[in-house]
Amino acid sequence: MRHRVKLSDQNKDWHRRRVRSLARKESFRAERKRFLIVCEGGRTEPDYFNAIRRILPRHVVEVVIEGQGMNTITLVREAIKLRNEKSGIDSYDETWVVFDKDDFPVHDFDNAVKMCKQYRLKPVYSNQAFELWYILHFEARQTGIHRNQYKRILTRHLGETYRKNDAGMFDKINAKGSEAEAIRRAKRLHKDAPKPPSSANPCTTVYALVEELNKFKPPAGE
């Protein structure tokens, strides 16, 4: 319950400062956008999005990243649970679910995408794996390859052995590759992708989440 202020105090400087401070705090909570990103992987995807989060101004956007070590349908259910745990001013504006096709059953992968849309989650899927997004920083891909070949391709472009759980991968791919080209190439693959998502190899929608987060990046030089 708020403490009542005497009429004689309402015009005093200390009270005015307090009112302005409370107004700023309420405005901050109301205007800051909140993202929940729930990842299938425990390291690779969370490390990548954590690197982006560190660039973003916290007074404008809050990004909560959960690496679950779960897959497809189980992951989507966990994302729904995590989102629903927050309500009111603490609720998330957007919930994104990041997962791969890998060798999971076709119906599980396709149903995970459908389930995301059904429950107002945003699916971020890669066929076959998240590393396809890394590869697109360096080259276009039109034909599908097995994810076991991704390491060889990335090793060649990086000039060092690609390690899946390298926490510095965001900086490395952006130093030697092009995020803008990766977005352009991923958009093209997604636009031309056959249906359902399980049959679209290669394809990744990571670009959609990256573009959304990039909207909050401060201008270069700040």
Phi, psi and omega per residue, in radians:
M1 nan 2.366 -3.116
R2 -1.298 2.475 3.110
H3 -1.337 2.258 3.140
R4 -1.304 2.415 3.122
V5 -1.773 2.311 3.117
K6 -1.064 2.545 3.124
L7 -0.968 -0.615 -3.116
S8 -1.210 -0.327 -3.112
D9 -1.692 -0.226 -2.985
Q10 -1.162 -0.371 3.127
N11 -1.744 0.077 -3.140
K12 -1.384 2.644 -3.070
D13 -1.025 -0.744 -3.082
W14 -1.088 -0.626 3.132
H15 -1.244 -0.714 3.113
R16 -1.072 -0.720 3.115
R17 -1.105 -0.687 3.137
R18 -1.136 -0.741 3.124
V19 -1.088 -0.772 3.131
R20 -1.102 -0.711 3.140
S21 -1.107 -0.783 3.107
L22 -1.102 -0.677 3.136
A23 -1.120 -0.709 3.125
R24 -1.130 -0.723 -3.139
K25 -1.123 -0.742 3.129
E26 -1.164 -0.669 3.095
S27 -1.138 -0.706 3.125
F28 -1.060 -0.813 -3.125
R29 -1.143 -0.610 -3.083
A30 -1.328 -0.606 -3.006
E31 -1.591 -0.484 -3.095
R32 -1.182 2.297 -3.127
K33 -1.535 2.466 -3.074
R34 -2.078 2.176 3.111
F35 -1.943 2.447 2.914
L36 -2.009 2.157 3.109
I37 -2.047 1.998 -3.099
V38 -1.889 2.065 -3.009
C39 -1.894 2.483 3.052
E40 -1.109 -0.810 -3.104
G41 -1.389 2.709 3.128
G42 -1.571 -0.269 -3.057
R43 -2.330 -0.995 -2.969
T44 -0.981 -0.996 -3.119
E45 -1.188 -0.830 3.102
P46 -1.011 -0.701 3.122
D47 -1.073 -0.726 -3.125
Y48 -1.118 -0.865 -3.088
F49 -1.292 -0.476 3.022
N50 -1.124 -0.610 3.102
A51 -1.127 -0.670 3.076
I52 -1.201 -0.750 -3.108
R53 -0.998 -0.653 -3.109
R54 -1.114 -0.394 -3.135
I55 -1.440 -0.418 -2.973
L56 -1.438 2.472 3.112
P57 -1.245 2.144 -3.041
R58 -1.210 -0.390 3.124
H59 -1.326 -0.188 -3.117
V60 -1.875 -0.651 -3.053
V61 -2.525 2.481 3.043
E62 -2.061 2.271 -3.130
V63 -2.133 2.056 3.091
V64 -1.831 2.174 -3.061
I65 -2.052 2.221 -3.132
E66 -2.109 2.056 3.025
G67 -1.689 1.949 -2.925
Q68 -1.732 -0.388 -3.064
G69 1.135 0.466 3.108
M70 -1.992 3.018 -3.131
N71 -2.339 2.675 3.021
T72 0.639 -2.011 -2.999
I73 -1.062 -0.736 3.127
T74 -1.058 -0.694 3.129
L75 -1.142 -0.760 -3.140
V76 -1.083 -0.739 3.110
R77 -1.087 -0.677 3.113
E78 -1.173 -0.670 3.101
A79 -1.086 -0.738 3.097
I80 -1.059 -0.776 -3.132
K81 -1.087 -0.825 -3.123
L82 -1.107 -0.715 3.115
R83 -1.113 -0.753 -3.051
N84 -1.291 -0.210 3.088
E85 -1.248 -0.315 -3.139
K86 -1.862 2.496 3.124
S87 -2.575 2.946 3.115
G88 1.070 -2.356 -3.081
I89 -1.194 -0.326 3.130
D90 -1.594 -0.024 -3.084
S91 -1.222 2.732 -3.137
Y92 -1.508 2.437 3.074
D93 -1.318 -0.643 -3.127
E94 -2.491 2.458 3.058
T95 -2.137 2.147 -3.118
W96 -1.983 2.424 -3.114
V97 -2.096 2.115 -3.015
V98 -1.884 2.083 -3.130
F99 -2.676 2.864 -3.075
D100 -2.019 2.817 3.019
K101 -1.311 -0.807 -3.103
D102 0.806 -2.357 3.104
D103 -1.927 0.395 3.126
F104 -1.227 2.682 3.138
P105 -0.953 2.488 -3.095
V106 -0.963 -0.809 -3.070
H107 -1.160 -0.562 3.099
D108 -1.132 -0.775 -3.122
F109 -1.127 -0.871 -3.123
D110 -1.130 -0.675 3.128
N111 -1.209 -0.529 3.087
A112 -1.126 -0.723 3.105
V113 -1.114 -0.801 3.134
K114 -1.091 -0.726 -3.099
M115 -1.133 -0.659 3.075
C116 -1.001 -0.852 -3.103
K117 -1.162 -0.640 3.140
Q118 -1.098 -0.639 -3.082
Y119 -1.798 0.362 3.064
R120 1.059 0.640 2.980
L121 -1.812 2.780 -3.141
K122 -1.888 1.961 -3.109
P123 -1.339 2.358 3.057
V124 -2.133 1.648 -3.028
Y125 -2.011 2.698 3.081
S126 -2.296 2.376 3.075
N127 -2.202 1.758 0.369
Q128 -1.761 -0.558 -3.042
A129 -2.534 2.880 -3.080
F130 -0.976 -0.559 -3.112
E131 -1.087 -0.298 3.037
L132 -1.013 -0.663 3.102
W133 -1.051 -0.703 3.085
Y134 -1.093 -0.802 -3.097
I135 -1.031 -0.663 -3.102
L136 -1.150 -0.249 3.024
H137 -1.203 -0.338 -3.041
F138 -2.013 -0.533 -3.065
E139 -2.724 2.737 3.041
A140 -1.431 2.597 3.056
R141 -2.236 2.301 3.111
Q142 -2.041 -0.538 -3.107
T143 -1.872 2.569 -3.106
G144 -1.307 2.491 3.032
I145 -2.332 2.758 3.104
H146 -1.282 2.565 -3.088
R147 -1.071 -0.345 3.096
N148 -1.094 -0.360 3.137
Q149 -1.502 -0.206 -3.099
Y150 -1.072 -0.699 -3.093
K151 -1.048 -0.765 -3.130
R152 -1.093 -0.749 -3.121
I153 -1.143 -0.792 -3.122
L154 -1.195 -0.621 3.084
T155 -1.053 -0.724 3.138
R156 -1.126 -0.773 -3.092
H157 -1.287 -0.612 -3.096
L158 -1.395 -0.405 -3.081
G159 1.342 0.297 3.088
E160 -2.726 2.815 -3.118
T161 -1.131 2.190 3.110
Y162 -1.267 2.239 3.084
R163 -2.059 2.195 -2.977
K164 -0.981 -0.725 -3.050
N165 -1.775 0.575 3.102
D166 -1.308 1.949 -3.095
A167 -1.158 -0.293 -3.131
G168 -1.666 0.224 -3.035
M169 -1.127 -0.604 3.120
F170 -0.993 -0.848 -3.130
D171 -1.143 -0.669 -3.086
K172 -1.179 -0.790 -3.096
I173 -1.254 -0.521 3.121
N174 -1.400 -0.382 3.077
A175 -1.323 -0.631 -3.046
K176 -1.868 -0.338 -3.138
G177 -2.037 -2.908 -3.088
S178 -2.264 2.024 3.084
E179 -1.132 -0.673 3.133
A180 -1.056 -0.725 3.108
E181 -1.201 -0.656 3.115
A182 -1.074 -0.744 3.112
I183 -1.088 -0.822 -3.125
R184 -1.064 -0.807 -3.114
R185 -1.167 -0.717 -3.139
A186 -1.148 -0.684 3.093
K187 -1.066 -0.743 3.134
R188 -1.093 -0.793 3.122
L189 -1.070 -0.750 -3.115
H190 -1.158 -0.718 -3.135
K191 -1.095 -0.685 -3.075
D192 -1.611 0.025 -3.018
A193 -1.208 2.414 3.043
P194 -1.266 2.897 3.086
K195 -1.870 2.603 -0.083
P196 -1.362 3.120 -3.095
P197 -0.978 -0.548 -3.118
S198 -1.107 -0.403 -3.120
S199 -1.621 -0.037 -3.100
A200 -1.672 1.595 3.102
N201 -2.295 1.964 0.190
P202 -1.609 2.596 3.041
C203 -2.871 2.476 3.031
T204 -2.599 2.451 3.100
T205 -1.905 0.305 3.087
V206 -0.983 -0.567 -3.108
Y207 -0.953 -0.610 -3.066
A208 -1.125 -0.744 3.120
L209 -1.246 -0.705 3.118
V210 -1.066 -0.786 3.115
E211 -1.069 -0.705 -3.126
E212 -1.137 -0.752 3.122
L213 -1.202 -0.606 -3.131
N214 -1.095 -0.379 3.125
K215 -1.078 -0.393 -3.066
F216 -1.755 0.001 -3.140
K217 -1.184 2.427 3.072
P218 -1.206 2.680 3.095
P219 -0.990 2.607 3.121
A220 -0.970 2.381 3.117
G221 1.696 -0.208 3.130
E222 -1.596 nan nan
